[in-house]
Amino acid sequence: MRKVLRITMWIGFILITLLTGSYLWVRTSWSEIITEKQLDQLTSDISDTKPIPQNFKHTLTIIYPDIFETNLNGYAIQQLTTNDEKQICPCRQVAKSLQFDIQKAKKSVGNYYPASLTWAIEEQVSQEQCLAYYISQYSFSENIIGIDNACILFFNEKIDNLNIEQQIELIIRLFYPPLYDKVKRPDLFNAEMSILKEKVTNYNNIYSK
């Protein structure tokens, strides 16, 4: 009996050691893709990005209430425990959007570097700063880079002057462009617009009283 218990304990110890080692490796594997200097420059650029305008931020937090509190660990837990696919981790969005040469790294690193880079970014900047950077760099099309340009070209307005419907359209374009393409899938787009507009309107009606 003692022998079985001892073997079980050793197996458990080995499994814990392997899992811990794998976790630590994943957390630091970003260094095989980019240098520490590049990471510092990235987080400096994120920190220097102008803040999200208050009106747009207000609408975002109605649609995604936890968007500025959800780090990568929280995002992973939500993906495992809920059926809601519309979860946003801004620092993860930044990590996924960056283009790096992963050919020089081991093949396995290419599978994990977005998560590893997300953790590294989260150690230096906030989710809100990441989102501000993400929307300032997001490619709405080949010729429309950044949310300020999108506001002018789509609506002929600055972001501070957008109405609720225009703000929601940008949010849909930012986070789910293939699924809710306004041109290719107008029915899906309009349905999602109606759902989100009702959600925002109801919230504003309740809390404006």
C-alpha positions as CSV (number, residue, x, y, z in Angstrom):
1,M,0.0,0.0,0.0
2,R,2.8,2.4,0.9
3,K,4.6,1.5,-2.4
4,V,1.5,2.4,-4.4
5,L,1.1,5.6,-2.4
6,R,4.7,6.5,-3.0
7,I,4.5,5.8,-6.7
8,T,1.3,7.9,-6.9
9,M,3.0,10.8,-5.2
10,W,6.0,10.6,-7.5
11,I,3.7,10.6,-10.6
12,G,1.8,13.6,-9.2
13,F,5.1,15.4,-8.5
14,I,6.4,14.7,-12.0
15,L,3.1,15.9,-13.6
16,I,3.1,19.1,-11.5
17,T,6.8,19.8,-12.4
18,L,6.1,19.2,-16.1
19,L,3.0,21.5,-16.1
20,T,4.9,24.2,-14.2
21,G,7.8,24.0,-16.6
22,S,5.6,24.1,-19.6
23,Y,3.7,27.1,-18.2
24,L,6.9,29.0,-17.5
25,W,8.2,28.2,-21.0
26,V,5.1,29.4,-22.7
27,R,5.2,32.6,-20.6
28,T,8.7,33.4,-21.8
29,S,8.6,32.0,-25.3
30,W,7.9,35.5,-26.7
31,S,11.7,36.2,-26.5
32,E,12.2,33.8,-29.4
33,I,10.1,36.0,-31.6
34,I,11.0,39.5,-30.6
35,T,13.8,41.1,-28.5
36,E,13.3,42.8,-25.1
37,K,14.1,46.1,-26.8
38,Q,11.3,45.5,-29.3
39,L,8.9,44.7,-26.5
40,D,9.9,47.8,-24.6
41,Q,9.3,49.9,-27.7
42,L,5.9,48.3,-28.2
43,T,4.8,48.9,-24.6
44,S,6.1,52.4,-24.8
45,D,4.1,53.1,-28.0
46,I,1.0,51.6,-26.2
47,S,1.5,53.8,-23.2
48,D,1.9,56.9,-25.4
49,T,-1.3,56.3,-27.4
50,K,-4.0,58.9,-26.8
51,P,-6.8,57.7,-24.5
52,I,-10.1,56.3,-25.8
53,P,-12.7,59.2,-26.1
54,Q,-15.2,59.0,-23.2
55,N,-18.3,58.7,-25.3
56,F,-16.9,55.7,-27.2
57,K,-15.5,54.2,-24.1
58,H,-19.0,54.4,-22.5
59,T,-20.6,52.5,-25.3
60,L,-17.9,49.9,-25.3
61,T,-18.3,49.2,-21.6
62,I,-22.0,48.7,-22.0
63,I,-21.5,46.2,-24.8
64,Y,-18.5,44.6,-23.1
65,P,-18.8,45.3,-19.3
66,D,-15.6,43.5,-18.4
67,I,-13.5,44.6,-21.3
68,F,-10.9,46.6,-19.2
69,E,-10.8,44.0,-16.4
70,T,-10.4,40.8,-18.5
71,N,-6.8,39.8,-18.8
72,L,-5.6,36.7,-20.7
73,N,-6.1,34.4,-17.7
74,G,-9.7,35.6,-17.3
75,Y,-10.3,35.4,-21.0
76,A,-9.1,31.7,-21.0
77,I,-11.4,30.9,-18.1
78,Q,-14.4,32.5,-19.8
79,Q,-13.7,30.5,-23.0
80,L,-13.6,27.3,-21.0
81,T,-16.6,27.9,-18.8
82,T,-19.1,29.8,-21.0
83,N,-20.6,29.5,-24.5
84,D,-20.2,33.2,-25.1
85,E,-17.6,33.6,-27.9
86,K,-17.8,37.4,-27.7
87,Q,-15.2,37.9,-25.1
88,I,-12.5,40.5,-25.5
89,C,-9.0,40.7,-24.0
90,P,-7.5,43.9,-25.5
91,C,-3.9,43.0,-24.8
92,R,-4.5,39.7,-26.6
93,Q,-6.0,41.6,-29.6
94,V,-2.8,43.6,-29.8
95,A,-0.6,40.5,-29.6
96,K,-2.6,38.7,-32.3
97,S,-2.5,41.8,-34.6
98,L,1.2,42.2,-34.6
99,Q,3.2,40.8,-37.5
100,F,6.5,39.1,-36.5
101,D,8.9,36.7,-38.3
102,I,8.1,33.5,-36.5
103,Q,10.1,31.4,-39.0
104,K,13.2,31.9,-37.0
105,A,11.7,30.4,-33.9
106,K,10.9,26.8,-33.1
107,K,7.7,25.6,-34.7
108,S,6.1,25.1,-31.3
109,V,6.7,28.7,-30.3
110,G,4.6,29.9,-33.3
111,N,1.6,28.2,-31.7
112,Y,2.0,29.9,-28.3
113,Y,3.6,33.3,-28.9
114,P,0.4,35.3,-28.9
115,A,-0.4,34.1,-25.4
116,S,3.2,34.6,-24.3
117,L,3.4,38.0,-25.8
118,T,0.0,38.9,-24.2
119,W,1.3,38.1,-20.7
120,A,4.5,40.1,-21.3
121,I,2.4,43.1,-22.5
122,E,0.0,42.9,-19.6
123,E,2.9,43.2,-17.1
124,Q,3.7,46.7,-18.4
125,V,0.4,48.3,-19.6
126,S,-3.3,48.1,-18.9
127,Q,-6.1,46.6,-20.9
128,E,-7.5,50.1,-21.6
129,Q,-4.2,51.3,-22.9
130,C,-4.0,48.2,-25.1
131,L,-7.4,48.8,-26.5
132,A,-6.6,52.5,-27.3
133,Y,-3.5,51.3,-29.2
134,Y,-5.4,48.5,-31.0
135,I,-8.1,50.8,-32.3
136,S,-5.5,53.4,-33.3
137,Q,-3.7,50.8,-35.4
138,Y,-6.6,48.7,-36.7
139,S,-6.8,48.2,-40.4
140,F,-10.5,48.7,-41.4
141,S,-9.4,48.2,-45.0
142,E,-6.2,48.6,-47.0
143,N,-6.6,52.4,-47.1
144,I,-8.2,53.0,-43.7
145,I,-5.9,52.6,-40.8
146,G,-7.0,53.6,-37.3
147,I,-10.3,54.6,-35.8
148,D,-9.9,58.3,-36.3
149,N,-9.5,57.8,-40.1
150,A,-12.4,55.4,-40.1
151,C,-14.7,58.0,-38.5
152,I,-13.8,60.6,-41.1
153,L,-14.1,58.3,-44.1
154,F,-17.2,56.3,-42.9
155,F,-19.2,59.1,-41.3
156,N,-17.4,62.4,-42.0
157,E,-17.2,63.0,-38.3
158,K,-14.7,63.0,-35.5
159,I,-15.0,60.1,-33.0
160,D,-16.2,62.5,-30.3
161,N,-19.2,63.5,-32.4
162,L,-20.4,60.0,-33.4
163,N,-24.0,59.0,-32.5
164,I,-24.7,55.6,-30.8
165,E,-25.4,53.8,-34.0
166,Q,-22.2,55.0,-35.6
167,Q,-20.2,54.0,-32.5
168,I,-21.8,50.5,-32.5
169,E,-21.0,50.1,-36.2
170,L,-17.3,50.7,-35.5
171,I,-17.4,48.3,-32.6
172,I,-18.8,45.6,-34.9
173,R,-16.2,46.4,-37.5
174,L,-13.4,46.2,-35.0
175,F,-14.2,42.9,-33.3
176,Y,-16.2,40.8,-35.7
177,P,-15.6,42.0,-39.3
178,P,-15.9,38.7,-41.2
179,L,-19.1,37.5,-39.4
180,Y,-20.9,40.8,-39.5
181,D,-19.7,42.3,-42.8
182,K,-22.0,45.2,-43.6
183,V,-21.7,44.7,-47.4
184,K,-21.4,40.9,-47.7
185,R,-23.8,39.9,-44.9
186,P,-26.2,42.8,-44.4
187,D,-28.8,40.7,-42.7
188,L,-26.4,39.5,-40.0
189,F,-25.0,43.0,-39.6
190,N,-28.4,44.6,-39.2
191,A,-29.5,42.0,-36.7
192,E,-26.4,42.5,-34.6
193,M,-26.8,46.2,-34.9
194,S,-30.4,46.0,-33.6
195,I,-29.4,43.8,-30.6
196,L,-26.5,46.0,-29.6
197,K,-28.4,49.3,-30.1
198,E,-31.2,48.0,-28.0
199,K,-28.8,47.0,-25.3
200,V,-27.1,50.4,-25.2
201,T,-30.3,52.3,-25.4
202,N,-31.9,50.4,-22.6
203,Y,-28.8,50.9,-20.4
204,N,-28.8,54.6,-21.1
205,N,-32.5,54.9,-20.4
206,I,-32.2,53.2,-17.0
207,Y,-29.1,54.9,-15.7
208,S,-29.9,58.4,-17.1
209,K,-33.0,58.6,-14.8
